């Protein structure tokens, strides 16, 4: 897969293009190992400098990076015995949300998450991670099952928002989102949500009404997209960068507001730069958080979750 560079990564792309060019020449016109090594160090230093201080709009671009790990990558890297369960038992199956049974480092659990897809065919199959009502009803059904069998629920959030189409609205999109959110809040088993890319609006919180909400370092979590906010505030979607800065959508701001509980550090250059390392970092934090919740009673889990969400937005 060819590397995709974001606009602000162009200087890095130019250096890596020179490295590739010299590597090809090395096979036909002598050795350029010293020059290549120097360029590699320079590219790495530039990558560290670039990613050390990303503004909210740049983080938004990284969160949407097409090569960022998606749910299917986390399933392959962290879980065994994955068995997908489909359908909402009312209308049909929505592949924008995948869910099923699995083992996480030996522990049985229920996994639910948005899947955006990696290429044109899979993006269409998964509707770019924008779920319809049946996706959220499937999620609620799987949470019911987790409660019945005492299985922890691990969710992975990565969506621009719920699908706003006419059919979705006719089938009760708002009600389905509310039911999924309510079911998360009332679970008597541990629930941990991880925002791996975009966490957009009610479509995200329907899978994030959890005891612990984790967030990757360069992910975003917001009530509306920066473009949508700019269109409302200034009637100009081109001012998305200004909206992103004002909306407090990045990890540090959300930690301060106590909307998320923990930030998972990404490899230098973002999760797309070293997908395996990013996936394992998420797994290590999930394991820690799951152990911390394992000693709580069902009532304590419900109370902790309720207290966590009721406290958001209230003065200390």
Rosetta blueprint (number, residue, H / E / L):
1 X L
2 X L
3 X L
4 X L
5 X L
6 X L
7 X H
8 X H
9 X H
10 X H
11 X H
12 X H
13 X H
14 X H
15 X H
16 X H
17 X H
18 X H
19 X H
20 X H
21 X H
22 X H
23 X H
24 X H
25 X H
26 X H
27 X L
28 X L
29 X L
30 X L
31 X L
32 X L
33 X H
34 X H
35 X H
36 X H
37 X H
38 X H
39 X H
40 X H
41 X H
42 X H
43 X H
44 X H
45 X H
46 X H
47 X H
48 X H
49 X H
50 X H
51 X H
52 X H
53 X L
54 X L
55 X L
56 X H
57 X H
58 X H
59 X H
60 X H
61 X H
62 X H
63 X H
64 X L
65 X L
66 X L
67 X L
68 X L
69 X L
70 X L
71 X H
72 X H
73 X H
74 X H
75 X H
76 X H
77 X H
78 X H
79 X E
80 X E
81 X E
82 X E
83 X E
84 X E
85 X L
86 X L
87 X L
88 X L
89 X L
90 X L
91 X L
92 X L
93 X L
94 X L
95 X L
96 X L
97 X E
98 X E
99 X E
100 X E
101 X E
102 X E
103 X E
104 X E
105 X L
106 X L
107 X E
108 X E
109 X E
110 X E
111 X E
112 X E
113 X E
114 X E
115 X L
116 X L
117 X L
118 X L
119 X L
120 X H
121 X H
122 X H
123 X H
124 X H
125 X H
126 X L
127 X H
128 X H
129 X H
130 X L
131 X L
132 X L
133 X H
134 X H
135 X H
136 X H
137 X H
138 X H
139 X H
140 X H
141 X H
142 X H
143 X H
144 X H
145 X H
146 X H
147 X H
148 X H
149 X H
150 X L
151 X L
152 X E
153 X E
154 X E
155 X E
156 X E
157 X E
158 X E
159 X E
160 X L
161 X L
162 X L
163 X L
164 X L
165 X L
166 X H
167 X H
168 X H
169 X H
170 X H
171 X L
172 X L
173 X H
174 X H
175 X H
176 X H
177 X H
178 X H
179 X H
180 X H
181 X H
182 X H
183 X H
184 X H
185 X H
186 X H
187 X L
188 X L
189 X L
190 X L
191 X E
192 X E
193 X E
194 X E
195 X E
196 X E
197 X E
198 X E
199 X E
200 X E
201 X H
202 X H
203 X H
204 X H
205 X H
206 X L
207 X L
208 X L
209 X L
210 X L
211 X L
212 X E
213 X E
214 X E
215 X E
216 X E
217 X L
218 X L
219 X L
220 X E
221 X E
222 X E
223 X L
224 X L
225 X L
226 X H
227 X H
228 X H
229 X H
230 X H
231 X H
232 X H
233 X H
234 X H
235 X L
236 X L
237 X H
238 X H
239 X H
240 X H
241 X H
242 X H
243 X H
244 X H
245 X H
246 X H
247 X H
248 X L
249 X L
250 X L
251 X H
252 X H
253 X H
254 X H
255 X H
256 X H
257 X L
258 X L
259 X L
260 X L
261 X L
262 X E
263 X E
264 X E
265 X L
266 X L
267 X L
268 X L
269 X L
270 X L
271 X L
272 X L
273 X L
274 X L
275 X H
276 X H
277 X H
278 X H
279 X H
280 X H
281 X H
282 X H
283 X H
284 X H
285 X H
286 X H
287 X H
288 X H
289 X H
290 X H
291 X H
292 X H
293 X H
294 X L
295 X L
296 X L
297 X L
298 X H
299 X H
300 X H
301 X H
302 X H
303 X H
304 X H
305 X H
306 X H
307 X H
308 X H
309 X H
310 X H
311 X L
312 X L
313 X L
314 X L
315 X L
316 X L
